[in-house]
Amino acid sequence: MILLSYPTEPESSRTFYSGQQGIQTALIVLAVICIPWMLLGKPIYRIIMNKRRAN
């Protein structure tokens, strides 16, 4: 469960554990970084292999 809008009042906190906000932010950043890596990995690999075969 991702809650990126955390309440400011501590009595109405909806986090399950302390440090949840930091961990969720880190996981979202990691996911955003991995998207281009997953989409471009195979095409870049194929381009490199095709260049090696051509030589």
C-alpha positions in Angstrom: 0.0 0.0 0.0 1.6 3.2 -1.1 0.6 6.4 0.7 2.6 9.3 -0.6 0.5 11.9 1.1 1.2 11.4 4.7 -0.9 13.2 7.4 0.9 15.8 9.5 -0.9 14.9 12.7 0.8 12.0 14.5 -2.4 10.7 16.0 -3.9 10.0 12.6 -0.8 8.4 11.2 -1.6 5.8 8.6 1.9 4.2 8.4 2.4 0.7 9.5 5.9 1.2 10.9 8.4 3.9 11.5 10.5 4.7 8.5 7.8 3.6 6.1 7.8 6.9 4.2 11.6 6.7 3.4 11.4 3.1 2.4 8.4 3.7 0.1 10.1 6.7 -1.5 13.3 4.6 -2.1 11.3 1.8 -3.7 9.5 4.2 -6.0 12.8 5.8 -7.1 14.3 2.3 -7.7 11.2 1.3 -9.8 11.5 4.4 -11.9 15.2 3.8 -12.5 14.6 0.2 -13.5 11.9 0.9 -16.1 14.3 2.3 -18.8 16.9 -0.4 -17.8 14.3 -3.1 -18.5 13.0 -1.6 -21.7 16.4 -0.8 -23.2 18.5 -3.7 -22.0 17.7 -6.2 -24.8 17.8 -3.7 -27.7 21.2 -2.4 -26.6 22.5 -5.9 -26.3 21.3 -6.8 -29.8 22.9 -3.7 -31.3 26.2 -4.6 -29.7 26.0 -8.2 -30.9 25.0 -7.1 -34.4 28.1 -4.8 -34.5 30.3 -7.6 -33.3 29.0 -10.0 -36.0 29.5 -7.4 -38.7 33.2 -7.1 -37.9 
